[in-house]
Amino acid sequence: MTTPLPFEERDSAHMPGHWLLARLGKRILRPGGKEMTERMLDDAHLNGADVVELAPGLGKTAVSILRRNPASYRGVEADDNAAALTAGAIGDSGSVVRGDAAATGLASGSADAVVGEAMLTMQTDAHKAEIIAEAFRMLRPGGRYAIHELALQPDELDDGIKTEIRRELARSIKVNARPLTRSEWTDLLAAGGFTVDTVAFAPMALLQPRRMLADEGILGTARIVRNILRDSAARRRVLAMRATFNTHRRRLAAIEIIARKPHS
């Protein structure tokens, strides 16, 4: 039996944008695409590590993590359907537990690496700090926290423009997205006790044809396009999301950060 996608019972007009795209067949839902995910996982040095992934969603990143031969993999997912999708993707190679990213229930100092993608952006600043604190608690000294999120640029961006972009993103994707600038992201991690080792950027091109082909392949992209053409409400949503991304393309980017828990 096929596991339903999270929010699948909702109509296309009101479903959160990332799950709408998943229902249409998109499997890579990260702002920097597959290339940034793979680079982030390489930079996190996961071989032989005990890895925890927060909000693994469809399980695509979990599979990439397992290809790097970690000592163990555990996913923490709040949604039942998403947890089942990840569990199905990894089989017996790891485990998935139900839990909140800010209160996982996992033991302190039980991980060498914590991975989270495209989920901190969707939280308030206060909840971002709570999730970061939980990652810090789970990590052993020297452990890495690897994130792939949405960023605003440049650092000096006017606060009014930030508010406008966040409001338009929320209206378009039906999620209260709150991306940060580079300095805001790194300051938040530093406030949580981390030392930032790596920062890298990629274009935010989630719905651009070239990125779609790179992430989904020719057949996958064709399937997505076919599904969009069949669903007029979904088509309006996708076009609206793409218009919002295009309007703010010079001020939106994907960001990778590798932060480390100090030894003392």
Phi, psi and omega per residue, in radians:
M1 nan 2.381 -3.124
T2 -1.343 2.294 3.095
T3 -1.310 2.241 3.130
P4 -1.187 2.637 3.076
L5 -1.290 2.647 3.015
P6 -0.982 2.464 3.126
F7 1.165 0.243 -3.051
E8 -1.117 -0.411 -3.133
E9 -1.300 -0.242 3.131
R10 -1.399 2.717 3.088
D11 -1.394 2.859 -3.045
S12 -1.081 -0.500 -3.074
A13 -1.257 -0.379 -3.018
H14 -2.135 -0.113 -3.127
M15 -1.204 2.452 3.032
P16 -0.909 2.442 -2.980
G17 -0.979 -0.709 -3.089
H18 -1.179 -0.629 3.107
W19 -1.340 -0.507 3.012
L20 -1.071 -0.818 3.123
L21 -1.078 -0.675 3.101
A22 -1.114 -0.711 3.124
R23 -1.131 -0.528 3.114
L24 -1.375 -0.112 3.075
G25 1.988 -0.026 -3.131
K26 -1.347 2.270 -3.081
R27 -1.912 -0.337 3.080
I28 -1.842 1.907 -2.982
L29 -2.009 0.357 -3.085
R30 -1.672 2.540 -3.053
P31 -1.081 -0.552 3.128
G32 -1.693 0.108 3.082
G33 1.268 -3.080 -3.094
K34 -1.062 -0.651 -3.076
E35 -1.081 -0.756 -3.138
M36 -1.213 -0.670 3.090
T37 -1.018 -0.832 -3.107
E38 -1.113 -0.697 3.118
R39 -1.147 -0.736 3.123
M40 -1.061 -0.768 -3.129
L41 -1.153 -0.635 3.047
D42 -1.100 -0.781 -3.110
D43 -1.158 -0.401 -3.119
A44 -1.450 -0.139 3.069
H45 0.919 1.250 -3.001
L46 -1.609 -0.193 -3.138
N47 -1.023 2.170 3.126
G48 1.302 0.140 -3.073
A49 -1.703 2.619 2.931
D50 -1.457 2.014 -2.979
V51 -1.980 2.358 2.983
V52 -2.040 2.246 3.050
E53 -1.934 2.239 3.121
L54 -1.608 2.291 3.111
A55 0.925 1.107 -3.072
P56 -1.232 -0.243 3.025
G57 1.113 -2.045 -3.079
L58 -1.372 -0.203 3.127
G59 1.571 0.105 -3.112
K60 -1.137 -0.779 3.136
T61 -1.204 -0.584 3.097
A62 -0.994 -0.757 3.126
V63 -1.101 -0.711 3.104
S64 -1.140 -0.664 3.090
I65 -1.074 -0.791 -3.093
L66 -1.135 -0.495 3.077
R67 -1.137 -0.302 -3.134
R68 -1.640 0.205 3.019
N69 0.968 0.988 3.037
P70 -1.230 2.832 3.045
A71 -1.192 -0.617 3.096
S72 -2.743 2.746 3.067
Y73 -2.308 2.284 3.006
R74 -2.316 2.260 3.031
G75 -1.798 2.511 3.077
V76 -2.106 1.998 -3.012
E77 -2.336 2.291 -3.100
A78 -1.440 -0.377 -3.072
D79 -1.719 2.264 -3.093
D80 -1.034 -0.814 -3.093
N81 -1.149 -0.755 3.112
A82 -1.109 -0.693 3.096
A83 -1.052 -0.717 3.121
A84 -1.154 -0.659 3.113
L85 -1.114 -0.781 3.121
T86 -1.152 -0.748 3.121
A87 -1.035 -0.706 3.102
G88 -1.154 -0.598 -3.114
A89 -1.247 -0.594 -3.038
I90 -1.712 -0.282 -3.140
G91 1.029 -2.280 -3.104
D92 -1.581 0.147 -3.066
S93 -1.462 -0.089 -3.139
G94 -2.965 -2.919 -3.140
S95 -2.426 2.727 3.092
V96 -2.260 2.276 3.116
V97 -2.069 2.614 3.038
R98 -1.361 2.292 3.119
G99 3.117 2.879 3.105
D100 -1.570 2.460 -3.126
A101 -1.082 -0.406 3.131
A102 -1.601 -0.129 -3.131
A103 -2.675 1.323 -2.977
T104 -1.306 -0.461 -3.037
G105 1.429 -0.023 3.109
L106 -1.396 2.754 -3.052
A107 -1.214 2.583 3.042
S108 -1.134 2.481 3.096
G109 1.117 0.549 -3.075
S110 -1.834 0.027 -3.070
A111 -2.266 2.557 2.983
D112 -1.641 -0.384 -3.141
A113 -2.615 2.411 3.017
V114 -2.088 2.297 -3.088
V115 -2.094 2.359 3.054
G116 -2.556 2.331 -3.112
E117 -2.271 2.328 2.991
A118 0.905 0.629 3.108
M119 -2.198 -0.615 3.067
L120 -1.100 -0.614 3.135
T121 -0.973 -0.568 -3.051
M122 -1.476 0.095 -3.085
Q123 -1.916 2.756 2.974
T124 -1.138 2.856 3.126
D125 -1.058 -0.652 -3.139
A126 -1.141 -0.733 -3.138
H127 -1.272 -0.576 3.002
K128 -0.955 -0.829 -3.108
A129 -1.097 -0.637 3.124
E130 -1.166 -0.713 3.129
I131 -1.180 -0.722 3.096
I132 -1.071 -0.726 3.106
A133 -1.099 -0.650 3.119
E134 -1.193 -0.704 3.075
A135 -1.068 -0.752 3.127
F136 -1.061 -0.761 -3.131
R137 -1.091 -0.730 -3.088
M138 -1.243 -0.471 -3.028
L139 -1.371 2.528 2.948
R140 -1.353 2.774 3.045
P141 -0.947 2.332 -3.068
G142 1.521 -0.090 -3.136
G143 -1.222 2.739 -3.052
R144 -1.925 2.429 3.014
Y145 -1.954 1.987 -3.059
A146 -1.919 2.135 -3.140
I147 -2.234 2.647 3.119
H148 -2.377 1.887 -2.969
E149 -2.375 -3.085 3.097
L150 -1.701 2.377 -3.103
A151 -2.178 2.717 2.981
L152 -1.817 2.564 3.106
Q153 -2.534 2.648 0.000
P154 -1.413 -3.137 3.116
D155 -1.010 -0.546 -3.056
E156 -1.515 0.234 -3.094
L157 -0.990 2.346 -3.113
D158 -1.067 2.453 -3.106
D159 -1.061 -0.607 3.113
G160 -1.128 -0.672 3.111
I161 -1.214 -0.685 3.074
K162 -0.998 -0.817 -3.127
T163 -1.081 -0.736 3.137
E164 -1.088 -0.781 -3.133
I165 -1.117 -0.789 -3.131
R166 -1.093 -0.688 3.133
R167 -1.140 -0.738 -3.123
E168 -1.229 -0.630 3.061
L169 -1.104 -0.789 -3.135
A170 -1.061 -0.719 3.141
R171 -1.146 -0.644 -3.062
S172 -1.376 -0.816 -3.031
I173 -1.693 -0.062 3.084
K174 1.116 0.485 3.049
V175 -2.399 2.482 -3.074
N176 -1.361 1.242 -3.093
A177 -1.205 2.375 3.105
R178 -2.373 1.310 3.079
P179 -1.178 2.715 -3.122
L180 -2.120 2.841 3.002
T181 -1.318 2.934 3.093
R182 -0.921 -0.884 -3.083
S183 -1.154 -0.604 3.099
E184 -1.167 -0.712 3.079
W185 -1.104 -0.855 -3.071
T186 -1.210 -0.608 3.084
D187 -1.127 -0.678 3.134
L188 -1.125 -0.723 3.111
L189 -1.187 -0.712 3.110
A190 -1.106 -0.677 3.108
A191 -1.123 -0.453 3.096
G192 -1.504 0.088 3.066
G193 1.751 -0.033 -3.064
F194 -1.508 2.706 2.925
T195 -1.861 2.204 -3.098
V196 -1.470 2.156 -3.134
D197 -1.735 -0.677 -3.001
T198 -2.404 2.353 2.982
V199 -2.344 2.255 3.105
A200 -2.481 2.724 -3.092
F201 -2.176 2.749 2.980
A202 -2.535 2.717 3.095
P203 -1.076 2.536 3.000
M204 -1.493 1.637 -3.020
A205 -2.267 0.667 -3.004
L206 -0.916 -0.693 -3.049
L207 -1.927 0.293 3.077
Q208 -1.460 2.479 -3.068
P209 -0.938 -0.754 -3.101
R210 -1.103 -0.745 3.115
R211 -1.184 -0.697 3.125
M212 -1.019 -0.782 -3.139
L213 -1.143 -0.705 -3.139
A214 -1.152 -0.673 -3.071
D215 -1.447 -0.699 -2.955
E216 -1.893 -0.260 -3.069
G217 1.376 2.989 -3.078
I218 -1.144 -0.821 -3.105
L219 -1.174 -0.710 3.117
G220 -1.119 -0.750 3.118
T221 -1.116 -0.720 3.118
A222 -1.078 -0.692 3.124
R223 -1.118 -0.740 3.130
I224 -1.103 -0.812 -3.137
V225 -1.063 -0.750 3.131
R226 -1.065 -0.754 -3.138
N227 -1.169 -0.643 3.098
I228 -1.116 -0.744 -3.114
L229 -1.155 -0.458 -3.112
R230 -1.438 -0.285 -3.022
D231 -2.165 1.783 -3.040
S232 -1.135 -0.665 3.128
A233 -1.158 -0.725 3.096
A234 -1.123 -0.694 -3.141
R235 -1.062 -0.758 3.112
R236 -1.087 -0.726 3.128
R237 -1.118 -0.809 -3.108
V238 -1.109 -0.743 3.116
L239 -1.122 -0.645 3.114
A240 -1.176 -0.731 3.103
M241 -1.100 -0.795 -3.131
R242 -1.100 -0.681 3.118
A243 -1.097 -0.717 3.112
T244 -1.116 -0.794 3.115
F245 -1.070 -0.715 -3.125
N246 -1.187 -0.707 -3.140
T247 -1.014 -0.663 -3.052
H248 -1.930 0.424 -3.024
R249 -1.071 -0.525 -3.135
R250 -1.345 -0.261 -3.090
R251 -1.974 0.004 3.093
L252 -2.004 2.456 3.083
A253 -2.644 2.791 2.948
A254 -1.559 2.480 -3.135
I255 -2.242 2.390 2.993
E256 -1.925 2.322 3.047
I257 -2.335 2.293 2.968
I258 -1.931 2.027 3.130
A259 -2.009 2.604 -3.044
R260 -2.125 2.441 3.026
K261 -1.422 2.096 -3.099
P262 -1.067 2.762 3.123
H263 -1.322 -0.334 3.124
S264 -2.623 nan nan
